[in-house]
């Protein structure tokens, strides 16, 4: 089965999040990486533990994890996804992750 990876902050889960997660799930085994608390600086920020529980309650993702506080590439290396799904306003966050994806594409 294909491993599909997506991520985000998910402070306030909205219909756009649900739509994206359902579309991603149709592609295979869905892993969602929640942004670590150090990347969550908005005043309404919700803790990563609560955001993780809220996503798990949706029962869309097969696995929900809290990301590394320093490097997104750690989750990409760990899960070795076939596909990375990004929202319309997202991009691969750093050069190290871009390079890893480019050099390890299947």
Buried (B, 14 or more C-beta within 10 A) or exposed (E): EEBBBBBBBBBEBEEEBEEBBEEBBEBBBBBBBBBBBEBBEEEEBBEBEEBBEBBEEBEBBBEBBBBBEEBBBBBBEEBEBBBBBBBEEEEBBEEBBEEBBEEEEE
